[in-house]
Amino acid sequence: MKILIFYQYFGTPSGGWSTRYYEFTRRWVKAGHSVTVVTSPYYKSDIQADGFISRKNVEGVELIVVNSPDSNKDSFFKRAWNAFRFSIVSIYFALSEDHDLVLSSSGPITTAVPGLFSKWIRGKKLVFEVRDLWPKGGIELGKLKNPIIQRIALGFEKIIYQNSSLVVACSGGMEQGVKNVVPEVSTLVISNSSDVELFSNNEHFPNLPQDFDATLPIFIYAGSLGLMDDCSQILEGLRLIDNLEYNVVFIGDGAERNLLERLCEDYGLHRKVWFLGLIPKTEVVKWFGLARASFVTFKDLPVLGTNSPNKMFDSFAAGVPIIQSTRGWIANLVNQSSCGINVDPTKPKDFADAIQLFLENPDLANEMGRNAKALAENDFNRTVLSNKFLAGLNELVP
């Protein structure tokens, strides 16, 4: 099978970004399939462009890199323009590249444009992957306020689902969001997943910042520092903890990093909280090897309760329990599997109590970490989910 993928944010473990499609596609190539990914540079990824259009090969996966770079530090309008430009240029490859099936992965939702052209003009099957519910998310976050634009976006979303032979959702909540728009569409849930093998090799020590005391308990947050992540929840909890020694390490970058650093200064946390910025995933693995627990936070909005965050699956792969503040399926998972602690995103004392509980009870953290590891090895294993995804694609191509 020849698979053509439109996904703007392809990255490998050498970068500081999600490796979902690197891990999936290299497995599909090993299984004997041909895979071409049309992508673009992302400021957290290691994929760069050589000219406006360049071609690369990553472990047998053919990359077509469109130099339409993106960053979540950019304004909404700049990001929208880059997404529009990427989708328009990608139409050419939808019409010229040899393929049996096209897979468009959002966000942004505009990655569906070349996939629709492939279906409408060349008669190829379209698979659309929903990695976040848009435009619902944009409306709840206040990024799409104009009622006319909202109606256009909601109409486009419906057209995509109606024209898809299969919609892949990253969580059950996202699947339900799709079904609410087009009930009859065929769906498959493929969550983000855990790279157990990669995170099992975490015995090496990371590069430590100057004056960092690695003998203290360490809590980490490894993900985007953007508006929807709302990492200030963590700092509000930390300011309530007195007379306990610990380090909190933030790994990642985003639009709210400067705000978070200022809050650390204001709250007197600057000697306990460390911002490392973007580092390769291979280095992130080493930090997880030192962690007592990790944080998973999002803004308190219903749509964000459907998220399938890489930071959680990385924590599970490393056998590290989570302290998490969403109210959707992840909260249910924590309750059922005892792989961490749920906290109320509006109650800083919940964060403080959870941190203190893990500080005072390392055996509890270890027990919950073992439960998290079991989830990574069984429910969220990357190879298992890759095979499930591929099986869904195979059913569409005779």
KEDREN-712601 format. One record per residue (C-alpha): x, y, z; residue number from 1. Coordinates in steps of 0.02 Angstrom, whole numbers, plus 32768, in hexadecimal, padded with zeros to 4 digits. Layout:
REM KEDREN-712601
<xx X&yy Y&zz Z&num NUM> .
...
END
This chain:
REM KEDREN-712601
<xx 8000&yy 8000&zz 8000&num 1> .
<xx 803B&yy 80AF&zz 7FD6&num 2> .
<xx 8009&yy 8129&zz 805F&num 3> .
<xx 8011&yy 81E6&zz 8049&num 4> .
<xx 8008&yy 8248&zz 80EB&num 5> .
<xx 7FEB&yy 8302&zz 8106&num 6> .
<xx 8029&yy 8332&zz 81B3&num 7> .
<xx 807D&yy 83D7&zz 81DA&num 8> .
<xx 80DF&yy 83A6&zz 8274&num 9> .
<xx 8146&yy 830A&zz 824E&num 10> .
<xx 81D8&yy 82F3&zz 82C6&num 11> .
<xx 8255&yy 8270&zz 8304&num 12> .
<xx 829E&yy 8250&zz 83B3&num 13> .
<xx 832C&yy 82C6&zz 8386&num 14> .
<xx 82B1&yy 8355&zz 8399&num 15> .
<xx 8246&yy 838F&zz 842A&num 16> .
<xx 819D&yy 8365&zz 83DF&num 17> .
<xx 8120&yy 82D7&zz 83CA&num 18> .
<xx 8163&yy 8240&zz 836D&num 19> .
<xx 80BA&yy 81EF&zz 834C&num 20> .
<xx 80CB&yy 81E9&zz 828F&num 21> .
<xx 8185&yy 81C3&zz 8291&num 22> .
<xx 8160&yy 812A&zz 82FB&num 23> .
<xx 80C8&yy 80F3&zz 8298&num 24> .
<xx 810A&yy 8110&zz 81E8&num 25> .
<xx 81B2&yy 80BD&zz 8202&num 26> .
<xx 8156&yy 8022&zz 823F&num 27> .
<xx 80E3&yy 8028&zz 81A7&num 28> .
<xx 817B&yy 8030&zz 8135&num 29> .
<xx 81C7&yy 7F9A&zz 818D&num 30> .
<xx 8122&yy 7F3F&zz 816F&num 31> .
<xx 813E&yy 7F57&zz 80B4&num 32> .
<xx 80D8&yy 7FF2&zz 808E&num 33> .
<xx 810E&yy 8091&zz 8034&num 34> .
<xx 80F5&yy 812F&zz 809C&num 35> .
<xx 8109&yy 81E5&zz 8066&num 36> .
<xx 80EB&yy 8271&zz 80E4&num 37> .
<xx 80CF&yy 8324&zz 80AC&num 38> .
<xx 8102&yy 838F&zz 8140&num 39> .
<xx 814E&yy 8437&zz 8171&num 40> .
<xx 81CC&yy 8478&zz 81F1&num 41> .
<xx 8189&yy 848D&zz 82A2&num 42> .
<xx 81EE&yy 84EC&zz 8321&num 43> .
<xx 81EB&yy 8458&zz 839A&num 44> .
<xx 8218&yy 83D9&zz 8316&num 45> .
<xx 82C0&yy 83A8&zz 82CC&num 46> .
<xx 8280&yy 83A9&zz 8219&num 47> .
<xx 82C4&yy 843C&zz 81B5&num 48> .
<xx 82A9&yy 8477&zz 8103&num 49> .
<xx 832D&yy 848A&zz 807B&num 50> .
<xx 82DA&yy 8506&zz 8007&num 51> .
<xx 821E&yy 851C&zz 7FF4&num 52> .
<xx 8204&yy 8464&zz 7FC9&num 53> .
<xx 8280&yy 83DE&zz 7FFE&num 54> .
<xx 8280&yy 8321&zz 8008&num 55> .
<xx 82CD&yy 82B7&zz 8090&num 56> .
<xx 82CC&yy 8201&zz 80C4&num 57> .
<xx 82BA&yy 81CD&zz 817A&num 58> .
<xx 82CD&yy 8111&zz 8195&num 59> .
<xx 8277&yy 80EC&zz 80F0&num 60> .
<xx 81ED&yy 816E&zz 8107&num 61> .
<xx 81EE&yy 81ED&zz 807A&num 62> .
<xx 81D8&yy 82A0&zz 80B8&num 63> .
<xx 81A2&yy 8332&zz 804C&num 64> .
<xx 81C6&yy 83CE&zz 80B2&num 65> .
<xx 8167&yy 846C&zz 8085&num 66> .
<xx 81BE&yy 8504&zz 80CD&num 67> .
<xx 8125&yy 854C&zz 8124&num 68> .
<xx 8168&yy 854E&zz 81D7&num 69> .
<xx 80F7&yy 8555&zz 826E&num 70> .
<xx 8108&yy 8584&zz 8326&num 71> .
<xx 8086&yy 8591&zz 83AF&num 72> .
<xx 80DD&yy 8632&zz 83E1&num 73> .
<xx 809E&yy 8683&zz 8341&num 74> .
<xx 7FFD&yy 86E5&zz 8337&num 75> .
<xx 7F5C&yy 868C&zz 830A&num 76> .
<xx 7F58&yy 86E1&zz 8260&num 77> .
<xx 800B&yy 86B3&zz 8237&num 78> .
<xx 7FEB&yy 85FE&zz 8265&num 79> .
<xx 7F4B&yy 85FE&zz 81FE&num 80> .
<xx 7FAA&yy 8642&zz 8168&num 81> .
<xx 8033&yy 85BE&zz 8178&num 82> .
<xx 7FB0&yy 8535&zz 8184&num 83> .
<xx 7F54&yy 8579&zz 80EC&num 84> .
<xx 7FF5&yy 8584&zz 8087&num 85> .
<xx 8027&yy 84D3&zz 80B6&num 86> .
<xx 7F7D&yy 848D&zz 8083&num 87> .
<xx 7F7B&yy 84E8&zz 7FDC&num 88> .
<xx 802C&yy 84B0&zz 7FAD&num 89> .
<xx 8001&yy 8400&zz 7FE6&num 90> .
<xx 7F75&yy 83F3&zz 7F66&num 91> .
<xx 7FFC&yy 83DF&zz 7EE1&num 92> .
<xx 8041&yy 8344&zz 7F37&num 93> .
<xx 7F91&yy 82FF&zz 7F50&num 94> .
<xx 7F7C&yy 8308&zz 7E94&num 95> .
<xx 802B&yy 82D1&zz 7E5E&num 96> .
<xx 806E&yy 8252&zz 7EDD&num 97> .
<xx 804A&yy 819B&zz 7EBE&num 98> .
<xx 7FDE&yy 8157&zz 7F4C&num 99> .
<xx 7F53&yy 80DC&zz 7F75&num 100> .
<xx 7F11&yy 8136&zz 800D&num 101> .
<xx 7F22&yy 81E4&zz 8058&num 102> .
<xx 7F2B&yy 8209&zz 8112&num 103> .
<xx 7F16&yy 82BC&zz 8150&num 104> .
<xx 7F40&yy 82DB&zz 8207&num 105> .
<xx 7F04&yy 8375&zz 8266&num 106> .
<xx 7F24&yy 83EE&zz 82AE&num 107> .
<xx 7F18&yy 845D&zz 8256&num 108> .
<xx 7E74&yy 8426&zz 8207&num 109> .
<xx 7EB0&yy 8470&zz 8161&num 110> .
<xx 7F1C&yy 83D5&zz 8144&num 111> .
<xx 7E79&yy 838A&zz 8104&num 112> .
<xx 7E7C&yy 83FB&zz 806A&num 113> .
<xx 7EFA&yy 8395&zz 8003&num 114> .
<xx 7EA7&yy 82F5&zz 803E&num 115> .
<xx 7DFF&yy 8332&zz 7FFD&num 116> .
<xx 7E4E&yy 835B&zz 7F54&num 117> .
<xx 7E98&yy 82AC&zz 7F4C&num 118> .
<xx 7DEB&yy 8262&zz 7F6C&num 119> .
<xx 7D88&yy 82D5&zz 7EFB&num 120> .
<xx 7DFD&yy 82D8&zz 7E65&num 121> .
<xx 7E5C&yy 8233&zz 7E6F&num 122> .
<xx 7DD9&yy 81C9&zz 7EC7&num 123> .
<xx 7E4C&yy 8195&zz 7F56&num 124> .
<xx 7E0E&yy 8163&zz 8003&num 125> .
<xx 7E23&yy 81EC&zz 8085&num 126> .
<xx 7E4D&yy 81C7&zz 813A&num 127> .
<xx 7E44&yy 825D&zz 81AD&num 128> .
<xx 7E97&yy 825C&zz 8257&num 129> .
<xx 7E51&yy 82C9&zz 82E2&num 130> .
<xx 7ED9&yy 82F4&zz 835F&num 131> .
<xx 7E72&yy 8381&zz 83A9&num 132> .
<xx 7DBD&yy 83B3&zz 8390&num 133> .
<xx 7DBC&yy 844D&zz 8321&num 134> .
<xx 7D64&yy 84C5&zz 8310&num 135> .
<xx 7D12&yy 8499&zz 83B6&num 136> .
<xx 7DB8&yy 84B1&zz 840F&num 137> .
<xx 7DD6&yy 8559&zz 83BC&num 138> .
<xx 7D29&yy 8594&zz 83ED&num 139> .
<xx 7D3C&yy 855F&zz 84A3&num 140> .
<xx 7DE9&yy 85AD&zz 84AD&num 141> .
<xx 7DA5&yy 8650&zz 8467&num 142> .
<xx 7E12&yy 864C&zz 83CB&num 143> .
<xx 7D7D&yy 8642&zz 8355&num 144> .
<xx 7D04&yy 86C9&zz 838D&num 145> .
<xx 7CB4&yy 8701&zz 82EB&num 146> .
<xx 7C0E&yy 86A4&zz 82D3&num 147> .
<xx 7C21&yy 86A2&zz 8216&num 148> .
<xx 7CD0&yy 8656&zz 8221&num 149> .
<xx 7C90&yy 85D9&zz 82A0&num 150> .
<xx 7C06&yy 85A0&zz 822A&num 151> .
<xx 7C81&yy 8590&zz 8199&num 152> .
<xx 7CFB&yy 852B&zz 8204&num 153> .
<xx 7C71&yy 84BA&zz 8246&num 154> .
<xx 7C32&yy 849F&zz 8195&num 155> .
<xx 7CE2&yy 8472&zz 8158&num 156> .
<xx 7CF5&yy 83F7&zz 81E7&num 157> .
<xx 7C53&yy 83A0&zz 81B3&num 158> .
<xx 7C8B&yy 8397&zz 80FD&num 159> .
<xx 7D2D&yy 8342&zz 8131&num 160> .
<xx 7CD5&yy 82BC&zz 8198&num 161> .
<xx 7C54&yy 829D&zz 810F&num 162> .
<xx 7CDE&yy 8281&zz 8090&num 163> .
<xx 7D4C&yy 8212&zz 80FC&num 164> .
<xx 7D4A&yy 8156&zz 80EA&num 165> .
<xx 7D8E&yy 814F&zz 819A&num 166> .
<xx 7DA8&yy 81CE&zz 8226&num 167> .
<xx 7E30&yy 81A4&zz 82A3&num 168> .
<xx 7E18&yy 81F4&zz 834E&num 169> .
<xx 7E9B&yy 8200&zz 83D7&num 170> .
<xx 7E20&yy 81E0&zz 8464&num 171> .
<xx 7D70&yy 81A2&zz 8482&num 172> .
<xx 7D3B&yy 8254&zz 84A8&num 173> .
<xx 7D7B&yy 828F&zz 83FF&num 174> .
<xx 7D22&yy 81FE&zz 83AB&num 175> .
<xx 7C7F&yy 8234&zz 83FC&num 176> .
<xx 7C9F&yy 82E6&zz 83C3&num 177> .
<xx 7CAE&yy 82A7&zz 8310&num 178> .
<xx 7C10&yy 823D&zz 8320&num 179> .
<xx 7BB2&yy 82D4&zz 8361&num 180> .
<xx 7BD3&yy 8329&zz 82B9&num 181> .
<xx 7BBF&yy 8295&zz 8242&num 182> .
<xx 7B75&yy 81FF&zz 82A0&num 183> .
<xx 7B89&yy 8184&zz 8210&num 184> .
<xx 7C44&yy 819E&zz 81F2&num 185> .
<xx 7CB7&yy 8109&zz 820D&num 186> .
<xx 7D31&yy 8129&zz 829D&num 187> .
<xx 7DC8&yy 80D9&zz 82EE&num 188> .
<xx 7E16&yy 810F&zz 8394&num 189> .
<xx 7ED5&yy 8110&zz 8392&num 190> .
<xx 7F12&yy 816F&zz 842A&num 191> .
<xx 7FBE&yy 81B8&zz 8438&num 192> .
<xx 8030&yy 8131&zz 8479&num 193> .
<xx 80C5&yy 8101&zz 84E2&num 194> .
<xx 8172&yy 80DC&zz 84A0&num 195> .
<xx 819C&yy 805A&zz 8523&num 196> .
<xx 8242&yy 8026&zz 84D6&num 197> .
<xx 8281&yy 80D9&zz 84C9&num 198> .
<xx 8251&yy 8107&zz 857B&num 199> .
<xx 8293&yy 8066&zz 85C5&num 200> .
<xx 8343&yy 80A3&zz 859F&num 201> .
<xx 833D&yy 812E&zz 861F&num 202> .
<xx 83CC&yy 80FC&zz 8691&num 203> .
<xx 843F&yy 8183&zz 864D&num 204> .
<xx 844D&yy 822A&zz 86A7&num 205> .
<xx 840E&yy 82C6&zz 864C&num 206> .
<xx 8471&yy 8365&zz 8635&num 207> .
<xx 844D&yy 83C3&zz 86D6&num 208> .
<xx 843C&yy 8480&zz 86E4&num 209> .
<xx 84BE&yy 84D9&zz 874D&num 210> .
<xx 849A&yy 84CF&zz 8809&num 211> .
<xx 8415&yy 8448&zz 87ED&num 212> .
<xx 840A&yy 83CF&zz 8881&num 213> .
<xx 83DC&yy 8326&zz 8836&num 214> .
<xx 83D0&yy 82D5&zz 88E2&num 215> .
<xx 8329&yy 832B&zz 8900&num 216> .
<xx 8284&yy 82E2&zz 88C2&num 217> .
<xx 8260&yy 831C&zz 8811&num 218> .
<xx 81B8&yy 833F&zz 87BF&num 219> .
<xx 81B1&yy 8363&zz 8705&num 220> .
<xx 8141&yy 83B0&zz 8684&num 221> .
<xx 8171&yy 837F&zz 85D3&num 222> .
<xx 8104&yy 83D1&zz 8550&num 223> .
<xx 80C8&yy 8473&zz 8503&num 224> .
<xx 80C0&yy 8510&zz 856D&num 225> .
<xx 802E&yy 855B&zz 8510&num 226> .
<xx 7F88&yy 85AC&zz 8537&num 227> .
<xx 7F24&yy 850B&zz 8539&num 228> .
<xx 7FA4&yy 84B2&zz 85A9&num 229> .
<xx 7F89&yy 8530&zz 8637&num 230> .
<xx 8025&yy 84FD&zz 8696&num 231> .
<xx 800B&yy 858A&zz 8713&num 232> .
<xx 7F9D&yy 850B&zz 876E&num 233> .
<xx 803D&yy 84B4&zz 87A3&num 234> .
<xx 8090&yy 8552&zz 87E4&num 235> .
<xx 7FF5&yy 8585&zz 8845&num 236> .
<xx 8001&yy 84DF&zz 889F&num 237> .
<xx 80BC&yy 84E8&zz 88BE&num 238> .
<xx 80AD&yy 8590&zz 8915&num 239> .
<xx 8044&yy 853D&zz 899C&num 240> .
<xx 80CB&yy 84BF&zz 89CB&num 241> .
<xx 813B&yy 84EF&zz 8A5C&num 242> .
<xx 81D5&yy 849E&zz 8AA8&num 243> .
<xx 81E8&yy 8413&zz 8A29&num 244> .
<xx 827B&yy 8400&zz 89B3&num 245> .
<xx 825F&yy 83D1&zz 88FD&num 246> .
<xx 8282&yy 8404&zz 8849&num 247> .
<xx 8203&yy 8420&zz 87BF&num 248> .
<xx 8245&yy 8419&zz 870D&num 249> .
<xx 81E6&yy 8460&zz 8679&num 250> .
<xx 821B&yy 8417&zz 85D3&num 251> .
<xx 81D2&yy 846C&zz 853B&num 252> .
<xx 81A6&yy 8516&zz 84F7&num 253> .
<xx 8110&yy 857B&zz 84C5&num 254> .
<xx 80B5&yy 8621&zz 84CA&num 255> .
<xx 80A4&yy 8623&zz 8588&num 256> .
<xx 8156&yy 85F7&zz 85B8&num 257> .
<xx 8186&yy 86AC&zz 85E0&num 258> .
<xx 80E9&yy 86C0&zz 864A&num 259> .
<xx 8111&yy 8622&zz 86AB&num 260> .
<xx 81C4&yy 865A&zz 86CB&num 261> .
<xx 8184&yy 8701&zz 870D&num 262> .
<xx 8109&yy 86A7&zz 877F&num 263> .
<xx 8199&yy 863F&zz 87C5&num 264> .
<xx 81F5&yy 86DE&zz 87F3&num 265> .
<xx 8159&yy 872D&zz 883E&num 266> .
<xx 8132&yy 8691&zz 88A5&num 267> .
<xx 81E6&yy 8677&zz 88DF&num 268> .
<xx 81F3&yy 85D1&zz 8885&num 269> .
<xx 8287&yy 85FA&zz 8814&num 270> .
<xx 82FF&yy 858D&zz 8879&num 271> .
<xx 828B&yy 84F6&zz 8870&num 272> .
<xx 8247&yy 8503&zz 87BF&num 273> .
<xx 82B3&yy 84EC&zz 8725&num 274> .
<xx 8287&yy 8513&zz 8670&num 275> .
<xx 82F1&yy 84AE&zz 85F7&num 276> .
<xx 829B&yy 84E0&zz 8554&num 277> .
<xx 8296&yy 8468&zz 84C2&num 278> .
<xx 830A&yy 83D3&zz 84CF&num 279> .
<xx 8314&yy 8333&zz 8466&num 280> .
<xx 829E&yy 82A8&zz 8498&num 281> .
<xx 8335&yy 823A&zz 84B8&num 282> .
<xx 8366&yy 82B5&zz 8541&num 283> .
<xx 82B3&yy 82C0&zz 8582&num 284> .
<xx 82BD&yy 8205&zz 85A1&num 285> .
<xx 834C&yy 8221&zz 861C&num 286> .
<xx 82E7&yy 82A0&zz 8680&num 287> .
<xx 8256&yy 8229&zz 868F&num 288> .
<xx 82D0&yy 81AC&zz 86D9&num 289> .
<xx 82E8&yy 8223&zz 876D&num 290> .
<xx 8232&yy 8258&zz 8784&num 291> .
<xx 81C4&yy 8233&zz 881A&num 292> .
<xx 812A&yy 8266&zz 87B6&num 293> .
<xx 80FB&yy 82CF&zz 8720&num 294> .
<xx 8074&yy 8352&zz 86FE&num 295> .
<xx 7FEB&yy 834D&zz 867B&num 296> .
<xx 7F88&yy 83EF&zz 8675&num 297> .
<xx 7F0D&yy 8445&zz 8601&num 298> .
<xx 7E9C&yy 84DB&zz 8609&num 299> .
<xx 7DF6&yy 84AE&zz 865B&num 300> .
<xx 7D8C&yy 849F&zz 85BE&num 301> .
<xx 7D1C&yy 840C&zz 858D&num 302> .
<xx 7D6E&yy 83F4&zz 84E3&num 303> .
<xx 7E1A&yy 83E4&zz 8533&num 304> .
<xx 7DDA&yy 8353&zz 859A&num 305> .
<xx 7DDF&yy 82ED&zz 84F8&num 306> .
<xx 7E9B&yy 8309&zz 84DF&num 307> .
<xx 7F17&yy 827B&zz 84C8&num 308> .
<xx 7FB8&yy 82CF&zz 8504&num 309> .
<xx 8064&yy 828C&zz 84D9&num 310> .
<xx 80A6&yy 82C6&zz 8582&num 311> .
<xx 8036&yy 8246&zz 85D9&num 312> .
<xx 8068&yy 81B5&zz 856A&num 313> .
<xx 8121&yy 81DF&zz 857F&num 314> .
<xx 8109&yy 81DC&zz 863B&num 315> .
<xx 80B4&yy 8133&zz 8632&num 316> .
<xx 8140&yy 80EF&zz 85C2&num 317> .
<xx 81BE&yy 8123&zz 8645&num 318> .
<xx 8158&yy 80D7&zz 86D3&num 319> .
<xx 8139&yy 8181&zz 8723&num 320> .
<xx 808F&yy 81AC&zz 8771&num 321> .
<xx 8033&yy 824B&zz 873F&num 322> .
<xx 7FE1&yy 82DB&zz 879A&num 323> .
<xx 7F5C&yy 8312&zz 8720&num 324> .
<xx 7ED2&yy 8395&zz 8717&num 325> .
<xx 7E5E&yy 8365&zz 8687&num 326> .
<xx 7DAC&yy 832D&zz 86A7&num 327> .
<xx 7D91&yy 82B6&zz 8615&num 328> .
<xx 7DCB&yy 8208&zz 85E8&num 329> .
<xx 7E76&yy 821C&zz 8638&num 330> .
<xx 7E27&yy 823E&zz 86E2&num 331> .
<xx 7DC4&yy 819C&zz 86CE&num 332> .
<xx 7E62&yy 813F&zz 869D&num 333> .
<xx 7EBE&yy 817C&zz 8737&num 334> .
<xx 7E2E&yy 8147&zz 87A7&num 335> .
<xx 7E22&yy 809B&zz 8758&num 336> .
<xx 7EDC&yy 8075&zz 8748&num 337> .
<xx 7F27&yy 80D1&zz 87DE&num 338> .
<xx 7FB2&yy 8118&zz 8771&num 339> .
<xx 7FB3&yy 81C4&zz 87C2&num 340> .
<xx 7F4B&yy 8248&zz 8819&num 341> .
<xx 7EBC&yy 82B1&zz 87D4&num 342> .
<xx 7EB5&yy 8367&zz 880C&num 343> .
<xx 7E37&yy 83F2&zz 87F4&num 344> .
<xx 7E82&yy 8474&zz 877B&num 345> .
<xx 7E2B&yy 84FF&zz 87DC&num 346> .
<xx 7E71&yy 84CB&zz 8887&num 347> .
<xx 7F2B&yy 84EA&zz 889F&num 348> .
<xx 7F25&yy 848D&zz 8946&num 349> .
<xx 7EFE&yy 83ED&zz 88E6&num 350> .
<xx 7FA4&yy 83FF&zz 888A&num 351> .
<xx 7FFF&yy 8426&zz 892C&num 352> .
<xx 7FB2&yy 8390&zz 8985&num 353> .
<xx 7FDB&yy 8319&zz 88F4&num 354> .
<xx 8090&yy 8354&zz 88EC&num 355> .
<xx 80A2&yy 8346&zz 89A8&num 356> .
<xx 8057&yy 8297&zz 89A7&num 357> .
<xx 80D8&yy 825B&zz 8929&num 358> .
<xx 8164&yy 82B4&zz 8985&num 359> .
<xx 8139&yy 825E&zz 8A28&num 360> .
<xx 810B&yy 81B5&zz 89DD&num 361> .
<xx 818A&yy 817E&zz 895B&num 362> .
<xx 8149&yy 80CB&zz 8968&num 363> .
<xx 809E&yy 8107&zz 892F&num 364> .
<xx 80EE&yy 8160&zz 889B&num 365> .
<xx 814B&yy 80C0&zz 886E&num 366> .
<xx 80AC&yy 8058&zz 8878&num 367> .
<xx 804B&yy 80D0&zz 8809&num 368> .
<xx 80E1&yy 80D7&zz 8795&num 369> .
<xx 80D8&yy 801B&zz 877E&num 370> .
<xx 8020&yy 802B&zz 8753&num 371> .
<xx 804A&yy 80B3&zz 86D5&num 372> .
<xx 80CF&yy 8043&zz 8687&num 373> .
<xx 8051&yy 7FB6&zz 8676&num 374> .
<xx 7FDE&yy 802A&zz 8615&num 375> .
<xx 806D&yy 805A&zz 85A2&num 376> .
<xx 809C&yy 7FA5&zz 8580&num 377> .
<xx 7FEB&yy 7F67&zz 8563&num 378> .
<xx 7F66&yy 7FEA&zz 853C&num 379> .
<xx 7FD2&yy 8071&zz 84EC&num 380> .
<xx 8062&yy 8011&zz 849F&num 381> .
<xx 809E&yy 806B&zz 8401&num 382> .
<xx 80B6&yy 7FCC&zz 839C&num 383> .
<xx 8009&yy 7F88&zz 83C9&num 384> .
<xx 7FB3&yy 802B&zz 839A&num 385> .
<xx 801C&yy 803C&zz 82FC&num 386> .
<xx 7FE0&yy 7F91&zz 82C3&num 387> .
<xx 7F2C&yy 7FBD&zz 82EE&num 388> .
<xx 7F39&yy 805E&zz 8289&num 389> .
<xx 7F87&yy 8003&zz 81F4&num 390> .
<xx 7F00&yy 7F7D&zz 81FA&num 391> .
<xx 7E7D&yy 8007&zz 81EC&num 392> .
<xx 7ED4&yy 804E&zz 8153&num 393> .
<xx 7EE8&yy 7FA3&zz 8103&num 394> .
<xx 7E2D&yy 7F86&zz 810A&num 395> .
<xx 7E12&yy 801C&zz 8097&num 396> .
<xx 7E89&yy 7FE4&zz 800D&num 397> .
<xx 7E5D&yy 7F40&zz 7FB4&num 398> .
END
